[in-house]
Amino acid sequence: MDEPQHEHQPVLVEPVLRLLDPRAGQVILDGTVGLGGHACALLPRILPGGRYIGLDLDEVMLGEARVRLGTAPPGSVELVQANFAALPEVLARLGFEQVDHILLDLGVNSAQLADRTRGFSFEQDGPLDMRYDRRSERRALDLVNALPEAELADIFYYNGQELASRKIAKRICQVRHAGRITTTLALARAVESAYAALGERRGGRIHPATRVFQALRIAINDELNNLRAFLDGVVAHLRPGGKLAVISFHSLEDGIVKDFVRAAKAAGTMDDLTRRPISADPQERTANPRSRSAKLRVAQRLGA
Ligand SMILES: C[S@@+](CC[C@H](N)C(=O)[O-])C[C@H]1O[C@@H](n2cnc3c(N)ncnc32)[C@H](O)[C@@H]1O
């Protein structure tokens, strides 16, 4: 691959650069390198002499990042297919104990959404897959077709804050009784029909399948537990003065990050550099609709 295959506009680049303020020779760990958008903005700041370590669960995204970062000086970039929840093991394997800055830009990216074969989007038909890491065995269709009704409803309620979770789970179980639900559009249709039975009022402004798709994606990729596991180990791997930046896209993630920063501040291990999370400004919100729900929190490691 010579050219990057997808356009990608990274979110909140200016505040990430300003608050991390990386310097030549420093080491950055990007736990969600994706298409390399933030990497392209941050890497020049740590040259010469710096190292940029980019992780992603998705080997397709790593391939794109590799192309985008192809002109970086030899030895300055290391891309690894790994879960950011395994940060301590990944750093140990690469011979680092601590780094200067860590960035997470959570969730799914525009290229994954646009690829119908990945099954992340209800706007086009594809296999109901939703795995970031295609080496893992379980796909979203395995949950949708096998879980008991009550467990499906819990996933929709707790991971998607879907108030019609029980009605939707019931409808899915009726539909799958007649034949397995294996595609994105088949699932979207089942959710739409559950909503239709509830009347227009409950649909709101977003597509009725939005929260169900988010909930299944979070469940199949264990997103909230990965974030918790990462935060549990992160402080020990930041140098004193080093900074952690996390961009989240829904209140479940942001709540976990907020609680972590509050607890670290109370324990005297981190200082909170963003008492209120930073959101995109009006220009960015217009230019990049994905930025509208983005929230950035940054904390700094204390200690000598
Ligand atoms: C929003 S995108 C990041 C975009 C990137 N900052 C850029 O500018 O191109 C999030 C990425 O995180 C990856 N991802 C999600 N969960 C992960 C995890 N637990 N460990 C590593 N990568 C993960 C996804 O595959 C996706 O490529």
The ligand as a Gaussian input file, in Angstrom:
#p B3LYP/6-31G(d) Opt

LIG

0 1
 C      -10.954000       7.031000      17.187000
 S       -9.775000       5.927000      16.531000
 C       -8.230000       6.734000      16.746000
 C       -7.923000       7.701000      15.642000
 C       -6.511000       8.273000      15.729000
 N       -6.312000       9.062000      16.916000
 C       -6.195000       9.094000      14.498000
 O       -5.994000      10.312000      14.620000
 O       -6.149000       8.531000      13.405000
 C       -9.720000       4.701000      17.763000
 C       -8.850000       3.505000      17.404000
 O       -8.648000       2.739000      18.588000
 C       -8.613000       1.383000      18.266000
 N       -8.917000       0.679000      19.519000
 C      -10.104000       0.579000      20.133000
 N       -9.964000      -0.078000      21.305000
 C       -8.643000      -0.371000      21.436000
 C       -7.864000      -1.019000      22.441000
 N       -8.429000      -1.510000      23.554000
 N       -6.529000      -1.122000      22.256000
 C       -5.935000      -0.632000      21.127000
 N       -6.625000      -0.016000      20.126000
 C       -7.963000       0.117000      20.297000
 C       -9.607000       1.226000      17.142000
 O       -9.289000       0.110000      16.334000
 C       -9.451000       2.549000      16.383000
 O       -8.568000       2.423000      15.288000

